[in-house]
Amino acid sequence: MILPKGKARVGSLLADRTEAGSDGSGMLYGFDYSCGLQATLAICDGFVRAVRLHGSTTGSSIFPARNERAEIPETALVPSNASARVSAMPQNGLRVLVTGASGPIGAALLPSLKASGYQVTRFVRGQPSGEGQIQWDPSQPIAAELVSGFDAAIHLAGETIVGRWTDDKRARVRDSRTLGTRHLAQALAHAKKPPRVFISGSAIGFYGDRGDEILREDSAPGQGFLADVCQEWEAAARPAKDAGIRTANLRTGLVLSADGGALPKMLPPFKFGLGGRLGSGRQWWSWIHVQDLVGAMHHIMKSDLIEGPVNGVAPGPVTNGEFTKTLGSVLSRPTIFPVPEFALALALGRDASKELLLSSQRVEPALLVASGYPFHYSELKKALQAILR
């Protein structure tokens, strides 16, 4: 329903009011900001409870935050049918399907889900070793009845990208993501009782090498092997979205964890005082503490207004040079031995070293920030201290 022209205030922001509606649990409003942002806000008792963004912006400072006060003229309170629901997803007793749970992200995710009262079922590649496990082959179609009855599905499975990118390695990286995601999304789409939400993995490799450009969820895709894989990966989840399942493509950055991933591989030279920047050190690294990534998944499950691409990174990206100095500081070690690009190419191959270590991706978690996710680790030093001390 189009409402009369007028201004509405959300926090410190003035916005043009465009639409209003209700789903029975709160009012929904559409806003247009002069910077080009459009947002759908869920407002209850005069406060913003959830945010969904549309369009692009010029800076994250304009985003309304959850629980900011909203001042809406009484004439705007005209209810109409709204397609998006605002209610949070309840937890106790709900069933969650997880793939790729054996990695460092899954190792942190599973106990958090169980501690929150979810019933967790894992898809495993090998023979099931206990209750709550279902064997699957990502390269093969999945029977719809195997995935029916779950409230949420979280898909993390995929071949590691670390290593030399031989033709065989490239095929495994691509196929493990595209085939597994497509088969799971198709099964969910045909399930008798599909989940309310499907969180499918992706990565900030989607953006390619972009220098100092600030990258948000609506930024264009980049070029390169990883950018191509990520685009195909996200497209493979479309059957679930087309079937009406709320689907989020979680574009993860450098995940910091003591239990695996990149950080433990970095530590040995740093501990011996042999660490240093990679190449010029000017390339941007967008990172996230594994506990914040897990928290973001909980946040996405609970918020019915979050879907599409979601940047799974912390709000404070740093250059590789800054990352190197910070890690050395936390370990109380010098970082005076830079690693030249040719040495990285000898170790990993030219393409892998360029895309994994030397590409610059300055990514902001625009949607997580706007929807009110409370990051525990926004500063790299605190994140590294929490993991290493």
C-alpha positions as CSV (number, residue, x, y, z in Angstrom):
1,M,0.0,0.0,0.0
2,I,1.4,3.4,-1.0
3,L,1.2,5.9,1.9
4,P,1.1,9.7,1.9
5,K,4.4,11.5,1.4
6,G,6.3,12.3,4.6
7,K,9.3,11.7,6.6
8,A,10.0,9.1,9.2
9,R,12.9,9.0,11.6
10,V,14.9,5.8,12.4
11,G,17.6,6.4,14.9
12,S,19.4,9.5,13.6
13,L,18.3,9.0,10.0
14,L,15.5,10.6,8.1
15,A,13.9,8.5,5.4
16,D,11.0,8.8,3.0
17,R,8.2,6.5,4.0
18,T,7.0,4.3,1.1
19,E,5.1,1.3,2.3
20,A,3.7,-0.3,5.5
21,G,2.2,-3.6,6.3
22,S,1.7,-6.1,9.1
23,D,2.0,-9.9,9.5
24,G,0.4,-9.9,13.0
25,S,3.7,-9.8,14.9
26,G,4.8,-6.2,14.0
27,M,4.7,-3.5,11.4
28,L,6.7,-3.7,8.2
29,Y,7.9,-0.5,6.6
30,G,9.7,0.2,3.3
31,F,12.1,3.2,3.4
32,D,14.0,5.1,0.7
33,Y,17.2,6.9,1.7
34,S,18.7,9.7,-0.3
35,C,22.0,7.7,-0.6
36,G,20.2,5.1,-2.7
37,L,19.5,2.5,0.0
38,Q,16.2,0.9,0.3
39,A,15.3,-1.1,3.4
40,T,12.5,-3.1,4.8
41,L,12.2,-2.6,8.6
42,A,10.3,-4.6,11.1
43,I,9.1,-2.2,13.9
44,C,7.5,-3.3,17.1
45,D,6.7,-1.0,20.0
46,G,8.5,1.9,18.4
47,F,11.8,0.1,17.9
48,V,13.5,-1.5,14.9
49,R,13.6,-5.3,15.4
50,A,15.0,-6.5,12.0
51,V,16.3,-5.0,8.8
52,R,16.5,-6.1,5.2
53,L,18.5,-4.1,2.7
54,H,18.0,-3.5,-1.0
55,G,20.2,-1.5,-3.4
56,S,23.6,0.0,-2.6
57,T,25.1,2.6,-0.3
58,T,28.2,4.7,-0.1
59,G,29.1,3.9,3.5
60,S,28.1,1.6,6.3
61,S,27.5,4.5,8.7
62,I,24.0,5.1,7.3
63,F,22.6,1.7,8.2
64,P,19.9,1.6,10.8
65,A,20.7,-0.8,13.6
66,R,18.3,-3.1,15.3
67,N,16.7,-1.7,18.5
68,E,17.0,1.9,17.3
69,R,14.0,4.0,18.0
70,A,11.7,4.6,15.1
71,E,9.3,7.6,14.9
72,I,6.5,6.9,12.5
73,P,3.5,9.3,12.1
74,E,0.2,7.8,13.2
75,T,-1.2,8.3,9.7
76,A,1.4,5.7,8.5
77,L,-0.1,2.9,10.6
78,V,-2.1,1.4,7.8
79,P,-1.9,-2.4,7.9
80,S,-1.8,-4.4,4.7
81,N,-0.8,-8.0,3.8
82,A,3.0,-8.5,3.9
83,S,4.9,-11.4,2.4
84,A,7.8,-11.3,4.8
85,R,7.4,-12.6,8.3
86,V,9.1,-10.9,11.2
87,S,8.8,-13.6,13.9
88,A,12.0,-15.1,15.2
89,M,12.6,-18.8,14.7
90,P,12.1,-20.7,17.9
91,Q,14.9,-23.1,19.0
92,N,14.1,-25.9,21.4
93,G,13.4,-29.2,19.7
94,L,13.9,-27.9,16.1
95,R,15.8,-30.1,13.7
96,V,18.8,-28.8,11.8
97,L,20.6,-30.6,9.0
98,V,24.4,-29.9,8.7
99,T,26.9,-30.9,6.0
100,G,30.6,-30.4,6.2
101,A,30.6,-30.6,10.0
102,S,34.1,-32.2,10.2
103,G,35.9,-28.9,9.4
104,P,36.8,-26.1,11.9
105,I,33.6,-24.2,11.2
106,G,31.5,-27.3,11.8
107,A,33.5,-28.2,14.9
108,A,32.4,-24.9,16.4
109,L,28.9,-24.9,15.0
110,L,27.7,-28.3,16.2
111,P,28.2,-27.8,20.0
112,S,26.6,-24.3,19.7
113,L,23.5,-25.7,18.0
114,K,23.1,-28.5,20.6
115,A,23.7,-26.0,23.4
116,S,20.9,-23.9,22.0
117,G,18.4,-26.8,22.0
118,Y,18.5,-27.8,18.4
119,Q,18.4,-31.4,17.3
120,V,21.3,-31.9,14.9
121,T,21.6,-34.4,12.1
122,R,24.8,-34.6,10.1
123,F,25.4,-35.7,6.5
124,V,28.7,-37.7,6.5
125,R,30.8,-39.1,3.6
126,G,31.8,-42.3,5.3
127,Q,29.9,-44.9,7.2
128,P,27.7,-43.4,9.9
129,S,29.2,-44.0,13.3
130,G,26.3,-43.1,15.5
131,E,22.9,-41.6,15.8
132,G,22.1,-38.4,14.0
133,Q,24.2,-39.2,11.0
134,I,23.2,-39.9,7.4
135,Q,25.6,-41.1,4.7
136,W,25.7,-39.2,1.5
137,D,27.7,-38.8,-1.7
138,P,27.7,-35.1,-2.8
139,S,28.2,-36.2,-6.4
140,Q,25.0,-38.1,-6.5
141,P,21.3,-37.0,-6.2
142,I,19.7,-37.1,-2.8
143,A,16.3,-38.7,-2.0
144,A,13.9,-36.0,-1.0
145,E,12.7,-38.0,2.0
146,L,16.1,-37.9,3.5
147,V,15.9,-34.1,4.0
148,S,12.2,-33.8,4.8
149,G,11.1,-32.6,8.2
150,F,14.1,-30.4,9.1
151,D,13.5,-26.8,10.2
152,A,16.9,-25.5,8.9
153,A,19.7,-26.8,6.7
154,I,23.3,-25.6,6.9
155,H,25.5,-26.6,4.0
156,L,29.3,-26.3,4.6
157,A,30.7,-29.2,2.6
158,G,33.4,-28.6,0.0
159,E,36.9,-29.6,-1.0
160,T,39.7,-27.5,0.6
161,I,41.0,-24.8,-1.7
162,V,44.5,-25.0,-0.2
163,G,47.2,-26.8,-2.3
164,R,48.5,-26.7,-5.8
165,W,45.7,-26.1,-8.3
166,T,46.3,-29.0,-10.7
167,D,43.5,-29.7,-13.2
168,D,42.3,-32.5,-10.9
169,K,42.4,-30.2,-7.8
170,R,40.4,-27.6,-9.7
171,A,37.8,-30.1,-10.7
172,R,37.4,-31.4,-7.1
173,V,37.1,-27.8,-5.7
174,R,34.4,-26.9,-8.3
175,D,32.4,-30.2,-8.3
176,S,32.4,-30.6,-4.5
177,R,30.7,-27.3,-4.3
178,T,28.4,-27.1,-7.3
179,L,27.3,-30.7,-7.4
180,G,26.8,-31.1,-3.7
181,T,24.9,-27.9,-3.4
182,R,22.7,-28.5,-6.4
183,H,21.8,-32.0,-5.3
184,L,21.0,-30.8,-1.7
185,A,19.0,-27.8,-2.9
186,Q,17.0,-30.0,-5.3
187,A,16.2,-32.5,-2.6
188,L,15.1,-29.7,-0.2
189,A,13.0,-28.2,-2.9
190,H,11.1,-31.5,-3.4
191,A,10.9,-32.5,0.2
192,K,7.4,-33.0,1.6
193,K,8.3,-30.9,4.6
194,P,11.1,-28.5,3.4
195,P,13.1,-26.3,5.9
196,R,12.2,-22.7,6.6
197,V,15.8,-21.6,5.9
198,F,18.7,-23.0,3.9
199,I,22.2,-21.5,4.7
200,S,24.5,-22.5,1.9
201,G,28.2,-21.8,2.0
202,S,30.0,-19.5,-0.4
203,A,33.1,-17.3,-0.1
204,I,34.4,-13.8,-0.6
205,G,36.4,-15.2,-3.5
206,F,33.2,-14.2,-5.3
207,Y,34.6,-10.7,-5.6
208,G,38.0,-11.5,-7.1
209,D,41.0,-9.2,-6.8
210,R,39.5,-5.7,-6.2
211,G,42.3,-3.6,-4.7
212,D,41.0,-0.9,-2.2
213,E,37.4,-1.1,-3.4
214,I,34.9,-1.5,-0.6
215,L,32.8,-4.6,-1.3
216,R,29.3,-5.3,0.0
217,E,26.7,-7.9,-0.8
218,D,25.5,-6.1,-3.9
219,S,29.0,-5.6,-5.4
220,A,29.5,-7.2,-8.8
221,P,31.4,-10.5,-9.1
222,G,35.0,-10.5,-9.9
223,Q,37.2,-12.6,-12.2
224,G,39.4,-15.7,-11.7
225,F,38.9,-19.3,-10.8
226,L,37.5,-18.7,-7.3
227,A,35.1,-16.0,-8.5
228,D,33.8,-18.4,-11.2
229,V,33.4,-21.2,-8.7
230,C,31.6,-19.0,-6.1
231,Q,29.1,-17.8,-8.8
232,E,28.4,-21.4,-9.8
233,W,28.2,-22.4,-6.1
234,E,25.6,-19.8,-5.3
235,A,23.6,-20.5,-8.5
236,A,23.5,-24.2,-7.5
237,A,21.5,-23.3,-4.4
238,R,18.8,-21.6,-6.5
239,P,16.4,-24.6,-6.7
240,A,15.8,-24.2,-2.9
241,K,15.1,-20.4,-3.3
242,D,12.8,-21.0,-6.3
243,A,10.8,-23.5,-4.2
244,G,10.2,-20.7,-1.6
245,I,12.8,-21.7,0.9
246,R,14.5,-18.7,2.4
247,T,18.1,-19.1,1.2
248,A,21.2,-17.3,2.4
249,N,24.6,-17.6,0.6
250,L,27.1,-17.1,3.4
251,R,30.3,-15.6,1.8
252,T,33.0,-16.4,4.3
253,G,36.3,-14.7,4.5
254,L,39.5,-15.8,6.3
255,V,38.1,-17.8,9.3
256,L,40.3,-17.6,12.4
257,S,40.2,-20.8,14.5
258,A,42.6,-22.7,16.6
259,D,41.2,-26.0,15.3
260,G,42.0,-25.7,11.7
261,G,42.0,-23.5,8.6
262,A,44.7,-21.0,7.7
263,L,45.8,-19.7,11.1
264,P,47.5,-22.8,12.5
265,K,49.4,-23.1,9.2
266,M,50.7,-19.5,9.6
267,L,51.9,-20.0,13.2
268,P,55.2,-22.0,12.9
269,P,57.3,-19.4,11.0
270,F,55.8,-16.6,13.2
271,K,56.6,-18.4,16.4
272,F,60.2,-18.7,15.3
273,G,60.4,-15.0,14.5
274,L,60.5,-15.7,10.7
275,G,57.1,-14.3,9.8
276,G,56.5,-11.4,7.4
277,R,54.2,-9.8,5.0
278,L,53.2,-11.6,1.8
279,G,54.2,-9.8,-1.4
280,S,53.6,-6.1,-1.0
281,G,51.4,-6.6,2.1
282,R,49.0,-4.0,0.7
283,Q,46.3,-6.6,-0.2
284,W,43.2,-6.5,2.0
285,W,42.4,-9.5,4.1
286,S,38.8,-9.8,5.3
287,W,38.7,-12.1,8.3
288,I,36.2,-13.4,10.9
289,H,36.5,-15.2,14.3
290,V,35.0,-18.6,14.0
291,Q,32.7,-17.9,16.9
292,D,31.3,-14.9,15.2
293,L,30.7,-16.9,12.0
294,V,28.8,-19.4,14.1
295,G,26.9,-16.6,15.7
296,A,26.1,-15.2,12.3
297,M,24.5,-18.5,11.3
298,H,22.3,-18.5,14.4
299,H,21.4,-14.9,13.5
300,I,20.4,-15.8,10.0
301,M,18.3,-18.7,11.1
302,K,16.4,-16.5,13.5
303,S,15.8,-13.5,11.3
304,D,13.2,-14.1,8.6
305,L,14.3,-10.9,6.7
306,I,17.8,-12.1,5.9
307,E,18.3,-14.0,2.6
308,G,20.5,-13.9,-0.5
309,P,24.2,-13.1,-0.2
310,V,25.5,-12.4,3.3
311,N,29.2,-11.4,3.8
312,G,30.6,-13.6,6.6
313,V,33.4,-11.3,7.7
314,A,34.2,-9.0,10.6
315,P,33.6,-5.2,10.3
316,G,37.4,-4.5,10.4
317,P,39.2,-5.8,7.4
318,V,43.0,-5.2,7.4
319,T,45.8,-5.3,4.9
320,N,48.1,-8.3,5.0
321,G,50.8,-6.0,6.3
322,E,48.6,-5.0,9.2
323,F,47.6,-8.7,9.8
324,T,51.3,-9.7,9.9
325,K,52.2,-7.0,12.4
326,T,49.2,-7.8,14.6
327,L,49.9,-11.5,14.7
328,G,53.6,-10.8,15.5
329,S,52.5,-8.5,18.3
330,V,50.2,-11.0,19.8
331,L,52.9,-13.7,19.7
332,S,55.6,-11.2,20.8
333,R,57.7,-12.0,17.8
334,P,59.3,-9.8,15.1
335,T,57.9,-9.8,11.6
336,I,60.9,-8.7,9.5
337,F,61.1,-11.4,6.8
338,P,58.8,-10.6,3.9
339,V,57.9,-13.4,1.6
340,P,58.3,-12.4,-2.1
341,E,55.7,-13.3,-4.7
342,F,58.0,-15.6,-6.6
343,A,58.5,-17.7,-3.4
344,L,54.7,-18.1,-2.9
345,A,54.4,-19.0,-6.6
346,L,57.0,-21.7,-6.2
347,A,55.2,-23.1,-3.1
348,L,51.6,-23.1,-4.3
349,G,51.7,-22.3,-8.0
350,R,51.2,-18.9,-9.7
351,D,47.3,-19.0,-9.8
352,A,46.8,-20.4,-6.3
353,S,49.2,-18.1,-4.6
354,K,47.8,-15.1,-6.4
355,E,44.1,-15.8,-5.6
356,L,44.6,-17.3,-2.1
357,L,47.3,-15.0,-0.6
358,L,47.8,-11.9,-2.9
359,S,44.3,-11.0,-4.0
360,S,42.8,-8.0,-2.3
361,Q,39.2,-8.2,-1.0
362,R,38.1,-5.3,1.3
363,V,34.7,-6.7,2.3
364,E,32.2,-5.3,4.7
365,P,29.4,-7.3,6.5
366,A,26.8,-4.8,5.5
367,L,23.7,-7.1,6.0
368,L,24.9,-8.5,9.3
369,V,25.6,-5.1,10.7
370,A,22.3,-3.6,9.4
371,S,20.3,-6.5,10.8
372,G,21.8,-6.0,14.2
373,Y,24.2,-8.9,14.6
374,P,26.4,-8.1,17.6
375,F,30.0,-9.0,16.6
376,H,32.1,-10.2,19.5
377,Y,35.3,-9.7,17.7
378,S,35.5,-6.6,15.5
379,E,39.2,-6.0,16.1
380,L,41.8,-8.4,14.8
381,K,44.1,-8.1,17.8
382,K,41.3,-9.1,20.2
383,A,40.3,-12.0,18.0
384,L,43.8,-13.4,17.8
385,Q,44.3,-12.9,21.5
386,A,41.2,-14.9,22.2
387,I,42.4,-17.8,20.0
388,L,46.1,-17.8,20.9
389,R,46.2,-17.0,24.6
